[in-house]
Amino acid sequence: MFYTYAIKSIKKNYIYVGLTNNINRRIKEHQMGFNKTTKPYLPFKIILQEQYSTRTEARQREKYLKSGCGKEFLKSS
């Protein structure tokens, strides 16, 4: 299984969108500051988590969420 997810910084105006095959590990990495891109925005809350059977489907959704329409959708969540 693959997951598309979005996390939002609790302290700053920042949303990160990603995909993974192990959602628990990946969120933990973000929360512990192991990701250079998201480290300055700690801590996070999960605002979206979707499950897909193929990486292609998850990647397609990730691309949408990173687009202008997708970002507006996430901001309204």
Secondary structure by P-SEA (a helix, b strand, c coil): ccccbbbbbcccbbbbbbccccaaaaaaaaaaccccccccccbbbbcbbbbbccaaaaaaaaaaaacaaaaaaaaac
